[in-house]
Amino acid sequence: MRKVLLQLLFISGISIVFISCEKGEEPFPGTQSVEKTTIKLPDAEAGPLKTLALDLTPGISTINVIEIRRDATTAADLAKTQVVKVKLQNALISDPSAGAINELPRDLYTNHPDNPFDGQYWTVTFGPGEFVKHLKINLDPSLLITLGKRVGLGFQLAEAPGARISNALFQLGVEISAKNAYDGVYNCTWTNYHPTLNAAYTGSTTEIEMHTTAANKVKIYWPLAGAYCVPSILSGGLSYFLAQEPEYTVNTSTNVVTVQNVAPGATTFYSMATGFNSRYDPNSKTIYAKWGYSYGAGGAFDPANTREWNQTMVYVRPR
């Protein structure tokens, strides 16, 4: 089966009202407002889900999972100690629209002493003069690639005595993953062939992500589709096949690349195109791959049956 993409853009507006008082006027008793310090999660401005991709290094590391900021209205407020309670709210990552992210197993991490956890809430304390704090956990990133699934944690600002919690930036889901040398955001330029849905062997360019699945393996994720899949042109438009999740393996000695379908319950499996040098170029950080299925005898391209992709993926930035 194949799936066609739809996108929807939400636009919101903010109105600001200014109130002034002329010099010499006597303020009316009880009309002056006292603004409180605001506590917020600044990363929530970019959306309800943040991806935290950690370097694939063995051993326990202290990880700053979320940033918490206090916007004090006066120097006196900033000089105070501020306690913030952060709730574990995994509904933020279990939403199907987030792409089936599972809770990070409790036995893979420990809570940092800077922010103790009571089973429901972390306590984060701003000292006098501090306006940024991080909620931290202790974790071995190399263990993440053994899970075979997406994991993360959800956070919600719950209490901030003496301050106000932002109405818009109060909760955030965080996907936590490890990344190897091939992990990152890439520009993918491709053509693909299908005997009935794209016999002209056309293609396009799109931004994709490579997610680490092992020390020398990455799995392609297409943000536009919100899924692990291979970008394709089918029936003249951007599309992709369900139950196809290509994983790219780089031979660390030769840089030769092979591709295989690792979708759960997969029944379609790939072969590399003969006569093409599928490889990783470490100097330009580019992946070249040509592969498909339903080839003819000896791996020959069969116009009546073969499905094939020819991809050039150029590294853009870390994810």
C-alpha positions as CSV (number, residue, x, y, z in Angstrom):
1,M,0.0,0.0,0.0
2,R,1.1,3.6,-0.5
3,K,0.3,6.8,1.4
4,V,-0.1,10.3,0.0
5,L,1.0,13.3,2.1
6,L,-1.2,16.1,3.5
7,Q,0.0,19.1,5.4
8,L,-1.8,21.7,7.5
9,L,-0.5,25.0,8.7
10,F,-1.8,26.5,11.9
11,I,-1.4,30.3,12.4
12,S,-2.0,32.1,15.7
13,G,-1.8,35.7,16.7
14,I,-1.1,37.5,19.9
15,S,-2.4,40.9,20.8
16,I,-0.8,43.2,23.3
17,V,-2.5,46.0,25.2
18,F,-0.5,48.9,26.6
19,I,-1.8,50.9,29.6
20,S,-0.2,54.2,30.5
21,C,-0.6,56.9,33.2
22,E,0.1,60.6,32.6
23,K,2.7,62.1,34.9
24,G,1.2,63.9,37.9
25,E,-2.0,61.8,38.0
26,E,-2.8,60.1,41.3
27,P,-3.2,56.3,40.7
28,F,-6.6,55.0,41.7
29,P,-6.3,52.7,44.7
30,G,-6.5,49.0,43.7
31,T,-6.0,49.4,40.0
32,Q,-2.3,48.7,39.8
33,S,-1.3,45.2,38.7
34,V,1.8,43.4,40.0
35,E,3.3,41.2,37.3
36,K,4.7,37.9,38.6
37,T,7.8,36.0,37.5
38,T,7.0,33.7,34.6
39,I,8.2,30.1,34.4
40,K,8.3,28.5,31.0
41,L,9.8,25.8,28.8
42,P,11.4,27.8,25.9
43,D,11.9,24.7,23.7
44,A,8.1,24.4,23.5
45,E,8.0,27.4,21.2
46,A,9.2,25.1,18.4
47,G,6.3,22.6,18.9
48,P,5.1,20.0,21.4
49,L,7.9,17.5,20.7
50,K,11.6,18.0,20.9
51,T,14.2,15.5,19.6
52,L,17.3,15.1,21.8
53,A,20.0,13.2,19.8
54,L,22.9,12.2,22.0
55,D,26.4,11.3,20.8
56,L,26.9,7.5,20.8
57,T,29.4,7.2,23.6
58,P,29.6,4.4,26.2
59,G,29.3,5.1,29.9
60,I,27.0,7.2,32.0
61,S,26.5,10.8,31.1
62,T,24.6,13.6,32.7
63,I,22.0,14.7,30.1
64,N,20.2,18.1,30.1
65,V,16.8,16.9,29.0
66,I,14.8,20.2,29.2
67,E,15.6,23.8,29.8
68,I,13.4,25.7,32.3
69,R,13.6,29.5,32.3
70,R,12.3,32.1,34.7
71,D,11.5,35.6,33.4
72,A,11.7,37.8,36.6
73,T,10.0,41.1,36.5
74,T,12.3,42.8,39.0
75,A,15.8,42.4,40.3
76,A,14.4,41.6,43.7
77,D,12.4,38.6,42.2
78,L,15.5,37.4,40.5
79,A,17.4,37.5,43.8
80,K,14.9,35.1,45.3
81,T,15.1,31.3,45.4
82,Q,12.4,29.8,43.2
83,V,11.1,26.2,43.4
84,V,9.5,24.6,40.4
85,K,7.7,21.2,40.3
86,V,7.8,19.4,37.0
87,K,5.3,16.6,36.4
88,L,6.1,13.4,34.4
89,Q,3.5,13.6,31.7
90,N,4.0,10.8,29.2
91,A,0.7,11.5,27.4
92,L,2.7,14.1,25.5
93,I,4.7,11.4,23.8
94,S,2.1,8.6,23.6
95,D,-0.1,10.7,21.2
96,P,-0.2,8.7,17.9
97,S,0.6,11.9,16.0
98,A,4.0,11.9,17.7
99,G,4.9,8.7,15.9
100,A,4.5,6.0,18.6
101,I,7.2,7.2,21.1
102,N,7.5,4.9,24.1
103,E,8.4,5.9,27.6
104,L,12.2,5.7,28.3
105,P,12.5,2.5,30.5
106,R,13.0,3.5,34.1
107,D,15.9,1.0,34.5
108,L,17.9,2.8,31.8
109,Y,18.3,6.1,33.7
110,T,18.6,7.6,37.1
111,N,17.5,11.0,38.3
112,H,20.2,13.6,39.0
113,P,20.5,14.8,42.6
114,D,20.1,18.4,41.4
115,N,16.4,17.6,40.6
116,P,15.1,14.9,42.9
117,F,12.1,12.8,41.7
118,D,9.4,11.6,44.0
119,G,7.7,9.2,41.5
120,Q,5.4,11.9,40.0
121,Y,7.3,15.3,40.2
122,W,10.8,16.5,39.8
123,T,11.9,19.4,42.0
124,V,14.0,22.0,40.2
125,T,15.3,24.9,42.3
126,F,16.5,28.3,41.0
127,G,19.1,29.9,43.2
128,P,19.3,33.6,43.7
129,G,20.3,35.3,40.4
130,E,19.7,32.1,38.3
131,F,17.3,32.4,35.4
132,V,18.0,29.2,33.5
133,K,18.0,25.6,34.9
134,H,18.0,22.2,33.3
135,L,16.2,19.1,34.3
136,K,18.9,16.4,34.2
137,I,19.0,12.6,34.1
138,N,21.9,10.2,34.2
139,L,22.0,7.9,31.2
140,D,24.3,5.7,29.0
141,P,23.4,6.8,25.5
142,S,24.9,3.6,24.0
143,L,22.0,1.6,25.6
144,L,19.4,3.5,23.5
145,I,20.3,1.7,20.3
146,T,19.6,-1.7,21.9
147,L,15.9,-0.9,22.4
148,G,14.7,-1.1,18.7
149,K,12.0,1.5,19.3
150,R,11.6,5.3,19.8
151,V,11.7,6.4,23.4
152,G,11.4,9.6,25.4
153,L,9.8,11.4,28.3
154,G,7.0,14.0,28.7
155,F,7.2,17.0,31.0
156,Q,4.7,19.5,32.3
157,L,5.3,22.5,34.6
158,A,3.0,21.8,37.6
159,E,3.8,24.2,40.4
160,A,5.8,27.4,40.9
161,P,4.9,29.0,44.2
162,G,5.0,32.8,44.0
163,A,5.3,32.8,40.2
164,R,3.1,32.1,37.3
165,I,3.4,29.2,34.8
166,S,3.3,30.2,31.1
167,N,-0.1,29.4,29.5
168,A,1.6,28.4,26.2
169,L,5.0,27.1,27.1
170,F,4.3,24.8,30.0
171,Q,4.7,21.3,28.6
172,L,7.0,19.4,26.2
173,G,7.6,15.9,25.0
174,V,11.2,14.9,24.4
175,E,12.3,12.0,22.2
176,I,15.7,10.8,23.4
177,S,18.0,8.9,21.0
178,A,21.6,8.2,20.3
179,K,23.5,9.2,17.2
180,N,26.4,7.7,15.3
181,A,28.7,9.3,12.7
182,Y,26.0,8.9,10.0
183,D,23.1,10.3,12.0
184,G,21.7,13.7,11.1
185,V,19.5,15.8,8.7
186,Y,20.2,15.3,5.0
187,N,19.0,16.7,1.7
188,C,17.8,13.6,-0.2
189,T,17.7,13.9,-4.0
190,W,16.3,10.8,-5.7
191,T,14.6,9.1,-8.6
192,N,12.4,6.0,-8.2
193,Y,11.0,3.5,-10.7
194,H,7.7,1.6,-10.5
195,P,6.3,-0.1,-13.6
196,T,2.8,1.4,-13.3
197,L,3.1,4.3,-10.8
198,N,6.3,5.9,-12.0
199,A,7.5,4.3,-15.2
200,A,9.2,7.6,-16.2
201,Y,11.7,7.0,-13.3
202,T,11.2,10.6,-12.0
203,G,12.1,12.0,-8.6
204,S,12.5,15.0,-6.4
205,T,14.4,16.5,-3.4
206,T,13.3,16.5,0.2
207,E,14.8,16.8,3.7
208,I,15.1,13.5,5.6
209,E,16.6,12.4,8.8
210,M,18.9,9.5,9.5
211,H,18.3,7.9,12.9
212,T,20.9,5.7,14.5
213,T,19.9,2.1,15.0
214,A,23.3,0.6,15.6
215,A,27.0,1.7,15.7
216,N,27.1,1.6,11.8
217,K,23.4,1.6,10.9
218,V,20.8,4.4,10.3
219,K,17.2,4.3,9.4
220,I,15.6,6.9,7.1
221,Y,12.8,9.1,8.6
222,W,10.8,11.5,6.5
223,P,9.5,14.4,8.5
224,L,7.1,15.4,5.8
225,A,5.4,12.1,6.1
226,G,6.0,11.8,9.9
227,A,7.1,8.2,9.3
228,Y,10.0,5.9,8.8
229,C,9.7,5.4,5.0
230,V,11.4,6.0,1.7
231,P,10.4,9.2,-0.2
232,S,8.9,8.3,-3.6
233,I,7.1,9.7,-6.6
234,L,4.0,7.6,-7.2
235,S,1.1,8.5,-9.6
236,G,2.8,11.9,-10.1
237,G,3.0,13.0,-6.5
238,L,5.0,12.7,-3.3
239,S,4.2,9.4,-1.6
240,Y,5.6,6.3,0.1
241,F,4.9,2.6,0.6
242,L,3.6,1.3,3.9
243,A,5.6,-1.5,5.6
244,Q,8.8,-0.4,4.0
245,E,11.4,1.1,6.4
246,P,14.8,1.2,4.8
247,E,17.9,0.8,7.1
248,Y,21.3,1.8,5.7
249,T,24.4,-0.2,6.9
250,V,27.9,1.4,6.3
251,N,30.8,-1.0,6.3
252,T,33.3,0.9,8.5
253,S,36.3,-0.6,6.6
254,T,35.2,0.0,3.0
255,N,32.4,2.6,3.4
256,V,30.2,0.3,1.2
257,V,26.5,0.9,1.8
258,T,23.8,-1.8,1.9
259,V,20.1,-1.2,2.4
260,Q,17.4,-3.5,3.9
261,N,13.8,-3.3,4.9
262,V,13.5,-3.5,8.7
263,A,9.8,-2.7,9.0
264,P,8.0,-4.9,11.6
265,G,6.4,-7.8,9.8
266,A,8.1,-6.9,6.5
267,T,7.6,-9.2,3.5
268,T,9.4,-7.1,0.9
269,F,13.2,-7.2,1.0
270,Y,15.8,-5.3,-1.0
271,S,18.8,-6.0,-3.1
272,M,21.5,-3.5,-4.1
273,A,21.5,-2.5,-7.8
274,T,24.3,-4.2,-9.7
275,G,26.9,-2.1,-11.4
276,F,26.4,0.9,-9.0
277,N,28.8,1.9,-6.2
278,S,26.5,2.3,-3.2
279,R,28.8,4.0,-0.7
280,Y,29.3,6.6,2.0
281,D,31.7,9.5,1.3
282,P,33.2,10.6,4.7
283,N,34.7,13.8,3.2
284,S,31.4,15.2,1.9
285,K,29.3,13.2,4.3
286,T,27.2,12.0,1.5
287,I,25.3,8.6,1.1
288,Y,24.9,7.2,-2.4
289,A,22.6,4.3,-2.6
290,K,20.8,2.5,-5.5
291,W,18.6,-0.5,-4.5
292,G,15.2,-2.1,-5.0
293,Y,13.4,-5.4,-5.3
294,S,11.8,-7.7,-7.9
295,Y,14.9,-7.7,-10.0
296,G,15.3,-10.2,-12.8
297,A,17.8,-13.1,-13.1
298,G,21.3,-12.1,-11.8
299,G,19.9,-8.8,-10.4
300,A,19.0,-7.4,-13.8
301,F,16.6,-4.5,-14.0
302,D,13.2,-5.7,-15.2
303,P,11.0,-2.9,-16.5
304,A,7.9,-5.0,-16.0
305,N,8.5,-5.9,-12.3
306,T,11.4,-4.0,-10.7
307,R,10.9,-1.3,-8.1
308,E,14.0,0.8,-7.6
309,W,15.4,3.9,-5.9
310,N,18.5,5.9,-6.7
311,Q,19.4,8.2,-3.9
312,T,22.0,10.9,-3.1
313,M,21.8,12.1,0.5
314,V,24.0,15.1,1.5
315,Y,24.5,15.9,5.2
316,V,23.1,19.3,6.2
317,R,23.2,19.5,10.0
318,P,22.8,17.4,13.2
319,R,19.3,16.7,14.3
